[in-house]
Amino acid sequence: MLTHYLRIAFRNMAKQKMYTAIKVGGFAIGIAACILIALLIRDEMSYDTQYKNAANIYRLVGGYINNGKEEKGVSLPAPMATAMKANFPEVEKAGRLMPSNLFYGAGSNQLRRDDEQQNTYEEGFVYADQELIDILQLPMVYGDRAKALAEPNTIVITRRKAEKYFPGQDPVGRLLFLNNDTKTPYKIGGVMEDWPSTSHLQYDFLLTLTGKSLWDGEQTWWLANNYGVYLQLKPGTDIKQFEKKSSATIIGKYYLPAFKAVGQANAAEEANKSRLYVQPLKDIHLKSYEMGDWETRGDIRFVWLFAAIACFILVIACINFLNLSTARSANRAKEVGLRKVIGSQRSNLIKQFLTESILYSFFAFILGLLLAWASLPYFNKIAGKSLSMPIGEWWMLPLIIAGALFIGLLAGLYPSFYLSAFKPIQVLKGQLSRGSKNAGLRSTLVVFQFTTSIILLIGTVVIYRQMQYILHAKTGFDKDQVVMIQGTGTLGRQTATLKNELLKLPQVQQVSVSGYLPVAGTKRDGNPFWKEGRAGQEAFVSGQKWYVDDSYISTFGMKLVAGRNFSPVMPTDTQAAIINQAMADKIGYKDPIGKKITNGWQTFTVIGMVENFNYESMKQRVEPICLALGHSNDIVSVKIKSGEVKQTLAAITGVWKGFAPNQAIRYTFLDERFAAMYADVERTGIIFTCFAALAIIVACLGLFALAAFMAEQRSKEISIRKVLGASIPGLFLLLTNNFLRLILISLLIAAPAGWYLMQKWLQDYEYRIAITWDIFAISGIVVFLIALTTICYQAVKAALANPVESLRAA
């Protein structure tokens, strides 16, 4: 019987080529989209699962209640790891890591072997404890993991960097110089395997924290937060109880005495604003969006969003199958009637139709796999991933078979029972299309398809506009035509001379020397601030302290709204500060010029106030900032004239070679670095757009087939109307009116749903666009025109058909 079912199924597929192509093609597109999204989700969900003790590894998170709202962060005091290990038996190991963008962070450096003269710019440096390597049990290529960072001034590098600098050699014990500092060489203590792509840590150079103090007394100082702390807890630890106990102990034993030591008047109140939490290692990549993480992470909300999109596309493809199967029921009604008359049981008919459905599903799965495999390189480029088809995995084939069977059964279940329920007497009496003209279910499903498609299109337009707003919004500084020369820290005091030589170039307008820039990946230095004399007496204002030079504001086109700029001829400006409007507002100065502020160590006289500028992602409100004259020479920013950029860069390179002949110049443009801050959002928008287009294509494939079928079903009616004098435009409206009405209903449903969903998405951005009516108009018009184009061919074809032929056939 199975052979018989298959033979009939193949015969029907060959007979109805367009119908088969649309059913299989629509399914295949939906399956391909689901496979690609599934690969993306699998990659995102697999972060940090490769470590041996991953289930027991956590990152410590600090909480602080500021103005009634709890803020969470991952930077903690230097002695925190030691205190956790000493006070809590649940902690087996505790290790620290210092991120690269802090004032004291390792960041980027010029690197060279001790036996070479040529420097090479490298990124991916980080300070780490020996205990961190022990916690993660990093696999080593060379060296002993147990003591790789145990000695002062040691470094662990990845395999790929070892091959770059010591090809085919064991470099353990060899020396490296950073930034031409020959007095403090770093000895290679080990070579570790390259980090897997699914690790939230991606540093190529681990510098030891053994014997390292950023300042005298740092290892006992509890009021400076510079380190990430990782814990390995004993199996079975009650996490909630541990968080509660650790918070109470650390606050009472360490934070409270520290606040009292600095003369904090309300020390107990301030200390009790702190909290400690632990974050599972596997949650760091996707669940750190509210924790002020150091690096760009994923977002679990986007994972669920793409999972929902995959489900929607697959459901739309299944709806196509169901719609087309029920719509063509009249064509199968006579077959069902004849089979029942000659003795076929309903169960046999159900098996027949389910076999056809499963066969369609298998063909769609095979085609979908091929489409996914062919488009994977392009998808990787869009998503910034290196995904691969897991063809060799043991579970792949069973999953394909199970998926094809499940979807085939699911999509074919209703049509099978629906078609097999036809009564032979009604069929043979000519009542063939009663069921087929019952369009209520089909109309509902079409509305669902296009509602989903319009929502996705609304999302695409909103994401695109938000990205354009971010990239072109007023940021408070001029990011265009600014060249960032990196690695200038090796020049030492010569950076001032380099600045003067660059200013002599006719194409150069301004030059500034500072490692603190309003783009991600540059230095940051968080500080508490008070009015003078109020330190320890009232709540502090959290802000940034940046060291800049006197040409910083002019180079970046910042607007002074009060006071003056720094002056190189005024010695008192070394104790002066320029603050932003946010600092003035939060610290409580309506007219800050001439007033004094302190961070507890230094007191500054405010000589100027600049308009707020966005120095972090526009997802965040501009926070207070204090600009002070100081030395930070690892980046030189050059404001150039528009025009001959290539010749200008060549001239800058020529000047650079005169200062650093053994170090290649490395530069980037500030606007490119700014755009890179939002690369993840831009990628999300492109992926969203692609899948929204796929959803519309799949929906329109079904609409095309339905239009063809309805034109076929009403061919006799259309012919009679033409004979009686109906016009072609009138017939066109007759055939398209119902479909276009369904599209309008879809728009009315999709508009409020899309508005709600995108309002939720935009809440992540402090600076965002307004969702205006034209977004819905654009989405509706686009879908309307696409749908009209889809059904137009069939409607015009039916309206222009010769009525004689149709009536003769009837």
C-alpha positions in Angstrom: 0.0 0.0 0.0 2.9 2.4 0.8 4.2 1.9 -2.8 0.7 2.6 -4.1 0.4 5.8 -2.0 3.8 7.0 -3.2 3.0 6.3 -6.8 -0.2 8.3 -6.6 1.6 11.1 -4.7 4.3 11.4 -7.4 1.6 11.4 -10.1 -0.3 14.2 -8.5 2.9 16.2 -8.0 3.9 15.8 -11.7 0.4 16.7 -12.8 0.2 20.0 -10.8 3.7 21.4 -11.3 3.0 25.0 -10.3 1.1 23.9 -7.2 3.9 21.5 -6.2 6.6 24.1 -6.8 4.9 26.6 -4.6 4.2 24.1 -1.8 7.7 22.7 -1.8 9.4 26.1 -2.5 7.5 27.9 0.3 8.3 25.1 2.7 11.9 25.0 1.6 12.4 28.8 2.1 10.8 28.6 5.6 13.0 25.6 6.5 16.1 27.3 5.2 15.4 30.4 7.3 14.7 28.2 10.4 18.0 26.3 9.9 20.0 29.5 9.6 18.3 31.1 12.7 18.7 27.8 14.6 22.5 27.8 13.8 22.7 31.4 15.0 20.8 30.6 18.2 22.8 27.4 18.8 26.0 29.4 18.5 24.8 32.2 20.9 23.5 29.7 23.5 26.7 27.7 23.5 28.9 30.4 24.9 31.2 29.4 27.8 29.9 25.8 28.0 33.3 24.3 27.0 35.0 24.8 30.3 35.3 21.7 32.5 33.8 23.2 35.6 31.5 25.7 33.8 28.5 24.7 36.0 30.3 25.9 39.1 32.0 29.0 37.7 30.5 32.4 38.4 31.3 36.1 37.9 30.8 38.4 40.8 28.5 41.3 40.2 28.3 44.4 42.4 25.1 46.3 43.0 24.7 49.9 44.3 21.5 51.7 45.1 21.8 55.2 43.6 18.9 57.6 44.0 16.6 54.7 44.8 17.5 52.7 41.7 19.9 49.7 41.8 22.8 49.9 39.3 24.8 46.7 38.6 28.4 46.5 37.5 31.1 44.0 37.1 34.1 46.1 38.3 35.0 45.4 42.0 37.8 46.3 44.4 41.3 44.7 44.2 41.0 42.8 47.5 37.6 41.4 46.7 38.9 38.0 45.4 41.1 37.4 48.4 38.2 38.3 50.8 35.8 36.0 49.1 38.2 33.1 49.3 39.1 33.9 53.0 35.6 34.3 54.3 33.4 31.8 52.5 34.1 28.0 52.5 31.8 27.7 49.4 34.5 29.5 47.4 37.1 27.0 46.1 39.0 29.5 43.9 38.8 33.2 43.2 40.6 35.1 40.4 40.7 38.6 39.0 40.8 40.1 35.5 41.2 43.8 34.7 39.5 44.9 31.5 41.3 46.8 28.8 39.4 50.1 28.7 40.0 51.2 32.3 42.6 53.9 33.1 45.0 51.2 34.3 43.9 48.5 31.8 46.4 46.8 29.5 44.4 47.4 26.3 46.6 47.7 23.2 50.4 47.9 23.1 53.3 48.0 20.8 55.0 44.6 21.1 58.4 43.2 20.0 60.7 40.3 20.9 63.8 41.2 22.9 66.0 40.3 20.0 64.2 42.5 17.4 63.8 46.3 16.9 60.5 46.4 14.9 57.4 47.1 17.0 54.0 45.6 16.1 50.7 47.0 17.2 48.6 44.4 19.1 45.3 44.6 20.8 43.8 42.1 23.2 45.9 42.6 26.3 44.4 42.1 29.8 45.7 41.7 33.3 44.8 38.4 35.0 45.5 36.4 38.1 47.1 32.9 38.0 43.9 31.8 39.8 41.8 32.8 36.8 43.7 30.3 34.6 43.2 27.7 37.3 39.5 28.4 37.5 39.0 28.1 33.7 41.6 25.3 33.4 42.8 26.8 30.1 44.4 24.2 27.9 48.1 24.9 27.4 50.2 24.3 24.3 53.5 25.0 26.1 54.3 25.6 29.7 52.8 24.6 33.0 49.3 25.9 33.6 49.8 25.8 37.4 52.5 28.5 37.3 52.1 30.2 34.0 51.3 33.6 35.7 52.6 32.8 39.1 55.7 35.0 38.8 55.8 38.8 38.5 56.2 40.2 34.9 55.0 37.1 33.2 52.7 36.8 30.2 50.6 34.0 28.6 49.9 34.3 24.9 47.6 32.4 22.6 48.8 29.8 20.1 48.1 32.1 17.1 50.3 34.8 18.6 53.0 32.3 19.4 53.1 31.2 15.8 53.2 34.8 14.7 56.2 35.8 16.8 57.9 32.4 17.4 56.9 30.2 14.5 57.4 26.5 15.2 59.1 27.2 18.5 58.4 26.7 22.2 58.6 30.4 23.4 58.3 29.7 27.2 61.0 31.7 28.9 61.5 34.2 26.0 61.2 37.9 26.7 58.8 40.5 25.1 59.0 44.3 25.4 55.8 46.4 25.5 55.9 50.0 24.3 59.7 50.0 24.1 59.9 49.5 27.9 63.2 47.6 28.1 63.4 48.1 31.9 60.4 45.9 32.5 60.5 42.9 30.1 57.7 40.3 30.2 58.7 36.6 30.3 56.5 34.2 28.5 55.1 31.8 31.1 53.0 29.7 28.8 51.2 29.4 25.5 47.5 28.6 25.7 45.2 27.3 23.1 43.3 30.0 21.1 40.0 30.9 22.7 37.0 29.2 21.1 34.7 31.7 19.2 32.1 30.9 21.8 34.0 32.3 24.8 33.2 35.7 26.2 36.9 36.1 26.9 38.9 36.8 23.7 42.2 38.2 24.9 45.5 37.1 23.2 47.8 38.4 25.9 47.3 37.7 29.6 49.6 39.9 31.8 50.1 38.7 35.3 48.7 40.4 38.3 51.1 38.7 40.6 53.1 41.4 42.4 51.2 44.1 40.6 49.7 47.1 42.3 48.4 50.1 40.5 49.2 52.3 43.4 50.5 51.9 47.0 47.8 50.4 49.2 45.6 49.2 46.3 45.4 45.7 47.6 43.7 46.8 50.8 41.6 49.7 49.3 37.9 49.0 49.1 36.6 52.1 47.4 38.0 51.7 43.9 36.4 49.3 41.4 38.8 48.1 38.7 38.6 44.3 38.6 36.4 41.6 37.4 36.2 38.7 39.9 35.6 35.1 39.0 34.6 32.4 41.5 34.6 28.6 41.4 32.0 27.5 44.0 31.7 24.1 45.5 29.0 21.9 43.8 25.6 22.2 45.4 26.1 25.7 46.7 22.8 27.4 47.4 23.3 30.5 45.3 20.6 32.7 46.8 21.8 32.0 50.3 25.4 32.6 49.3 24.6 36.0 47.7 22.7 37.0 50.9 25.5 35.8 53.2 28.4 37.3 51.1 26.7 40.7 50.8 26.2 41.0 54.6 29.7 39.8 55.4 31.5 42.0 52.9 29.5 45.1 53.7 30.0 44.7 57.5 33.6 43.6 57.5 35.1 45.6 54.6 32.9 48.3 53.1 31.7 49.9 56.4 35.2 50.3 57.8 36.4 51.7 54.5 33.7 54.4 54.5 34.4 55.2 58.1 38.1 55.5 57.3 37.5 58.3 54.7 35.3 60.2 57.1 31.9 59.3 55.5 29.3 60.9 57.8 26.6 58.3 57.0 29.0 55.4 56.6 26.5 52.7 57.6 23.9 54.0 55.2 26.3 54.2 52.3 27.8 50.8 52.9 24.3 49.2 53.1 23.5 50.5 49.6 25.9 47.8 48.2 25.0 44.3 47.2 26.8 41.3 45.8 25.4 38.8 43.2 26.9 35.9 41.3 26.3 35.5 37.6 26.7 32.0 36.1 29.5 31.8 33.5 27.2 30.6 30.8 25.0 33.7 31.3 27.7 36.3 30.8 27.4 36.5 27.0 23.6 36.9 26.8 22.5 38.3 30.1 24.9 41.2 30.8 23.1 44.0 29.0 22.1 45.7 32.3 25.5 45.3 34.0 27.8 47.8 32.4 29.9 45.1 30.9 33.4 45.9 29.6 32.9 44.4 26.2 30.1 44.1 23.7 28.0 41.1 24.5 25.0 39.3 23.0 21.5 39.8 24.2 19.1 37.0 25.1 16.2 39.2 24.0 17.5 39.1 20.4 17.9 35.3 20.6 14.2 35.0 21.6 13.3 37.5 18.9 15.0 35.5 16.1 13.5 32.3 17.5 10.1 33.9 17.2 10.8 35.0 13.6 11.9 31.5 12.7 8.7 30.1 14.1 6.6 32.7 12.3 8.2 32.0 9.0 7.8 28.2 9.5 4.1 28.7 10.5 3.6 30.9 7.4 5.0 28.1 5.2 2.8 25.6 6.9 -0.2 27.8 6.5 0.5 28.0 2.8 0.5 24.2 2.6 -2.8 24.0 4.6 -4.4 26.7 2.6 -3.5 25.3 -0.8 -4.5 21.8 0.3 -8.0 22.8 1.4 -8.4 25.2 -1.4 -7.9 22.5 -4.0 -10.2 20.1 -2.2 -12.7 20.4 -5.0 -10.2 19.0 -7.5 -9.7 16.0 -5.2 -13.4 15.6 -4.3 -14.3 13.4 -7.2 -11.3 11.2 -6.5 -12.4 10.8 -2.9 -16.0 10.0 -4.0 -14.9 7.4 -6.5 -12.5 5.8 -4.0 -15.2 5.5 -1.4 -17.7 4.1 -3.9 -15.3 1.3 -4.8 -14.6 0.4 -1.2 -11.8 2.7 0.2 -12.0 3.2 3.9 -11.5 6.7 5.3 -8.4 5.6 7.1 -6.8 4.6 3.8 -7.6 8.0 2.4 -6.1 9.7 5.4 -3.0 7.6 5.0 -2.9 8.6 1.3 -3.1 12.3 2.0 -0.6 12.1 4.9 1.8 10.3 2.7 1.6 13.1 0.1 2.1 15.7 2.9 5.1 13.9 4.3 6.6 13.5 0.8 6.2 17.2 0.2 7.8 17.8 3.5 10.8 15.6 2.7 11.4 17.3 -0.6 11.1 20.7 1.1 13.6 19.7 3.8 16.1 18.5 1.2 15.7 21.7 -0.8 15.7 23.8 2.4 19.0 22.2 3.5 20.5 23.0 0.2 19.3 26.6 0.3 20.7 27.0 3.8 24.0 25.5 2.9 24.3 27.7 -0.2 23.4 30.9 1.7 25.4 30.2 4.9 28.5 32.1 3.7 26.5 35.2 3.0 24.6 34.8 6.3 27.9 34.5 8.2 29.1 37.7 6.6 25.9 39.5 7.7 25.9 38.1 11.2 29.6 38.4 11.8 29.8 34.7 12.6 31.7 31.6 11.4 28.8 29.1 11.5 28.9 25.8 9.7 26.4 23.2 8.8 26.7 20.3 11.3 26.4 17.6 8.6 28.8 15.3 10.3 27.1 15.4 13.7 25.4 12.2 14.7 22.1 13.8 15.5 21.8 15.7 12.1 20.2 12.9 10.0 17.7 11.7 12.7 16.8 15.4 13.3 16.1 15.9 9.6 14.0 12.8 9.4 12.1 13.6 12.6 11.6 17.2 11.5 10.3 16.2 8.0 7.9 13.7 9.6 6.7 16.1 12.2 6.1 19.0 9.9 4.6 16.8 7.2 2.1 15.3 9.7 1.4 18.6 11.3 0.8 20.4 8.0 -1.1 17.5 6.4 -3.3 16.5 9.4 -6.2 18.9 8.8 -6.3 18.6 5.0 -6.2 14.8 5.3 -9.2 14.6 7.7 -11.0 17.4 5.7 -10.6 15.7 2.3 -11.4 12.2 3.5 -14.6 13.4 5.1 -16.3 14.1 1.7 -19.6 12.2 1.2 -19.7 10.2 -2.0 -23.3 10.9 -2.7 -22.8 14.7 -2.5 -19.7 14.5 -4.6 -21.3 12.4 -7.4 -24.3 14.7 -7.4 -22.0 17.4 -8.4 -21.7 19.2 -5.1 -17.9 19.4 -5.5 -17.0 22.8 -4.3 -19.1 23.4 -1.2 -16.2 22.8 1.1 -13.7 24.6 -1.2 -15.8 27.8 -1.1 -15.9 27.8 2.6 -13.2 30.4 2.8 -13.4 31.4 6.4 -10.4 29.3 7.5 -8.4 30.3 4.5 -9.1 34.0 5.0 -8.1 33.8 8.7 -4.8 32.1 7.8 -4.1 34.7 5.1 -4.7 37.5 7.6 -2.3 35.8 10.0 0.4 35.5 7.3 0.2 39.1 6.3 -0.2 40.4 9.8 3.1 38.7 10.7 4.8 40.0 7.6 3.7 43.6 8.2 4.9 43.5 11.8 8.3 42.3 10.6 8.3 45.0 8.0 7.4 47.7 10.6 10.3 46.4 12.8 12.6 46.6 9.8 11.7 50.3 9.1 12.0 51.2 12.8 15.4 49.5 13.2 16.7 51.2 10.1 15.5 54.6 11.2 17.0 54.2 14.7 20.3 53.2 13.2 20.3 56.2 10.9 19.4 58.5 13.8 22.3 57.1 15.9 24.8 57.5 13.1 23.7 61.0 12.1 22.3 62.4 15.3 23.9 65.4 17.1 26.4 63.8 19.4 27.9 66.9 20.9 31.2 66.4 19.1 32.4 66.4 15.5 33.5 62.9 14.6 34.1 63.5 10.9 37.6 64.0 9.4 39.4 63.0 12.6 42.3 60.5 12.2 43.2 58.5 15.4 46.9 57.6 15.4 47.3 54.7 17.8 50.3 53.3 19.6 51.9 56.8 20.2 52.6 55.9 23.8 56.0 54.5 22.7 57.1 58.1 21.8 57.1 59.2 25.4 57.8 63.0 25.7 58.2 63.1 21.9 54.4 63.1 21.4 54.4 66.9 22.0 57.0 67.3 19.2 54.9 65.0 17.0 51.9 67.2 17.6 53.8 70.3 16.6 55.1 68.7 13.4 51.7 67.5 12.4 50.3 71.0 12.9 52.8 72.3 10.3 51.0 70.2 7.6 48.7 72.5 5.6 46.0 69.8 5.5 45.9 69.5 9.3 43.5 71.8 11.3 44.0 70.6 14.9 45.8 67.9 16.8 45.0 66.6 20.3 46.9 64.1 22.5 44.7 62.0 24.7 43.8 58.3 25.1 40.3 59.3 26.4 38.0 59.6 23.4 34.2 59.5 22.9 34.2 56.1 21.3 34.2 52.6 22.7 37.6 50.9 23.3 39.4 53.9 24.6 40.3 54.8 28.2 37.8 55.3 30.9 38.3 56.4 34.6 35.3 56.3 36.8 35.4 58.6 39.9 33.1 59.8 42.7 32.6 63.6 42.7 31.4 66.0 45.4 31.2 69.7 45.8 34.3 71.0 47.6 34.1 70.2 51.3 31.2 67.8 50.9 33.2 64.6 50.4 32.0 62.0 52.9 29.1 64.3 54.0 26.6 63.5 51.2 26.1 61.1 48.4 28.6 61.3 45.6 28.0 61.9 41.9 29.4 59.1 39.7 31.3 60.4 36.7 34.3 60.1 34.5 37.7 61.9 34.9 39.5 62.3 31.6 43.1 63.6 31.1 43.2 65.8 27.9 45.3 68.6 26.5 44.4 72.2 25.7 43.4 71.4 22.1 41.0 68.6 22.9 37.8 70.6 22.8 38.7 72.4 19.5 39.9 69.1 17.8 36.6 67.4 18.5 34.4 70.4 17.9 32.9 70.4 21.3 30.8 73.5 22.3 31.7 75.5 25.3 28.5 76.8 26.8 30.2 78.7 29.7 33.6 79.7 30.8 36.8 79.1 28.8 39.1 76.4 27.4 42.4 75.3 29.0 45.3 77.6 28.4 48.9 76.3 28.1 50.3 79.6 29.5 48.3 79.5 32.7 50.0 77.3 35.3 46.9 77.2 37.5 45.0 75.2 34.8 46.8 72.1 36.0 44.3 72.2 38.9 41.4 73.3 36.6 38.6 71.3 35.1 36.0 71.6 32.3 32.8 69.7 33.1 29.8 68.8 31.0 26.2 70.0 31.7 25.3 66.6 33.2 28.0 67.1 35.9 26.8 70.6 36.7 23.2 69.4 37.0 23.9 66.3 39.1 26.4 68.0 41.5 24.0 71.0 41.9 25.8 73.9 40.3 23.5 76.2 38.3 26.5 78.4 37.4 29.6 76.2 37.9 32.3 78.6 36.7 34.7 79.3 39.5 33.2 76.6 41.7 35.3 73.7 43.0 34.7 70.0 42.8 36.7 67.1 44.3 37.0 63.4 43.7 38.4 62.8 47.2 42.0 63.0 46.1 42.2 66.1 43.9 40.2 69.4 44.0 39.5 71.2 40.7 38.4 74.7 39.9 35.8 74.6 37.2 36.8 77.0 34.4 34.5 75.9 31.7 31.4 73.8 30.8 30.8 72.0 27.6 27.6 70.9 26.0 26.8 67.2 26.8 28.4 64.8 24.3 27.7 61.1 23.9 30.9 59.2 24.8 29.2 55.8 25.3 26.4 54.0 23.4 23.3 56.1 22.8 21.5 53.4 24.7 22.7 55.3 27.8 22.1 58.8 29.0 25.1 61.1 29.0 26.8 60.8 32.4 28.8 63.4 34.2 32.4 64.0 33.0 35.3 66.1 34.2 38.1 67.0 31.7 41.4 67.8 33.3 44.8 68.7 31.9 47.1 65.7 32.1 49.3 63.2 30.4 47.7 60.4 28.3 49.7 60.0 25.1 48.7 56.6 23.7 46.4 58.2 21.0 47.0 61.3 18.9 43.9 62.6 17.1 44.3 64.7 14.0 41.5 66.9 12.6 42.1 67.1 8.8 40.6 69.2 6.1 38.1 67.6 3.7 39.4 66.9 0.3 42.5 65.0 -0.6 42.4 62.5 2.2 44.8 60.0 0.6 47.5 62.7 0.2 46.9 63.9 3.8 47.3 60.4 5.2 50.5 60.0 3.2 51.9 63.3 4.7 51.0 62.2 8.2 52.7 58.9 7.6 55.8 60.7 6.4 55.9 62.7 9.7 55.4 59.5 11.7 58.3 57.7 10.1 60.6 60.5 11.3 59.7 59.7 14.9 59.2 55.9 14.9 61.1 54.3 12.0 60.8 50.9 13.7 57.1 51.1 14.2 54.5 51.1 11.4 51.9 53.8 11.7 48.4 52.6 12.7 45.4 54.8 12.3 41.7 54.7 12.0 38.9 57.3 11.5 36.9 58.4 14.5 33.6 58.2 12.6 34.4 54.6 11.7 35.1 53.7 15.3 31.8 55.4 16.3 29.9 53.4 13.7 31.6 50.2 15.0 30.0 50.8 18.4 26.6 50.0 16.7 27.8 47.2 14.4 25.8 44.6 16.4 22.6 46.7 16.1 23.3 47.2 12.4 23.8 43.4 11.9 20.6 42.7 13.7 18.8 45.2 11.5 20.1 43.5 8.3 19.2 40.0 9.5 15.8 41.3 10.6 15.3 42.8 7.1 16.3 39.6 5.3 14.0 37.4 7.3 11.1 39.9 7.0 11.6 39.8 3.2 11.6 36.0 3.3 8.3 36.0 5.3 6.7 38.3 2.7 8.0 36.1 -0.1 6.6 32.9 1.5 3.2 34.6 2.2 3.0 35.9 -1.4 3.8 32.5 -2.8 0.7 31.2 -1.1 -1.3 34.2 -2.2 -0.2 33.7 -5.8 -1.4 30.0 -5.7 -4.6 30.9 -4.0 -5.3 33.6 -6.6 -4.6 31.1 -9.4 -7.0 28.6 -7.8 -9.8 31.1 -7.2 -9.5 32.3 -10.8 -9.8 28.7 -11.9 -12.8 28.0 -9.6 -14.6 31.1 -10.8 -13.8 30.7 -14.5 -17.4 29.8 -15.4 -18.8 32.7 -13.3 -16.3 35.1 -15.0 -17.2 33.9 -18.5 -20.9 34.4 -17.8 -20.3 37.9 -16.5 -18.3 38.7 -19.6 -21.0 37.4 -21.9 -23.5 39.6 -20.0 -21.3 42.7 -20.5 -19.0 42.9 -17.5 -15.9 45.1 -18.1 -12.4 43.9 -17.6 -11.7 46.4 -14.8 -14.9 45.2 -13.1 -13.8 41.6 -13.3 -10.3 42.6 -12.1 -11.8 44.2 -9.0 -14.1 41.2 -8.5 -11.1 38.8 -8.3 -8.8 41.1 -6.2 -11.3 42.7 -3.9 -11.4 39.9 -1.3 -7.6 39.5 -1.1 -7.0 43.2 -0.8 -9.6 43.4 2.0 -7.7 40.7 3.9 -4.5 42.7 3.5 -6.2 45.8 4.9 -7.5 43.8 7.9 -3.9 42.5 8.4 -2.6 46.1 8.5 -5.2 47.1 11.0 -4.2 44.2 13.3 -0.4 44.6 12.7 -0.2 48.3 13.3 -0.9 48.3 17.1 1.0 45.1 17.6 4.0 46.4 15.7 3.8 49.7 17.6 3.8 47.9 20.9 6.7 45.6 20.1 8.9 48.3 18.7 8.2 50.6 21.6 9.5 47.9 23.9 12.6 47.5 21.7 13.3 51.3 21.6 13.2 51.4 25.4 16.8 50.1 25.4 17.8 53.5 23.9 18.0 56.6 25.9 18.0 58.6 22.6 15.5 57.2 20.1 13.2 58.0 17.3 9.5 58.5 17.6 7.3 55.9 15.9 5.3 58.0 13.5 2.3 57.2 11.3 4.3 57.1 8.1 6.1 53.9 9.3 2.8 52.1 9.3 1.8 53.7 6.0 5.1 52.7 4.3 4.8 49.1 5.6 1.2 48.8 4.6 1.7 50.3 1.1 4.7 48.0 0.5 2.9 44.9 1.5 -0.2 46.1 -0.4 1.7 46.7 -3.6 3.5 43.4 -3.3 0.3 41.5 -2.7 -1.4 43.4 -5.6 1.4 42.5 -7.9 1.2 38.9 -6.8 -2.5 38.4 -7.6 -2.6 40.9 -10.5 -1.2 38.4 -13.1 -3.8 35.8 -12.3 -6.7 38.3 -12.1 -5.8 39.9 -15.5 -5.3 36.5 -17.1 -8.7 35.3 -15.9 -10.4 38.6 -17.0 -8.9 38.4 -20.5 -9.6 34.7 -21.0 -12.0 33.7 -23.9 -15.4 33.0 -22.2 -16.3 30.5 -25.0 -13.5 28.1 -24.0 -14.5 28.3 -20.4 -18.2 27.7 -21.0 -17.4 24.9 -23.5 -15.2 23.2 -20.9 -17.9 23.6 -18.2 
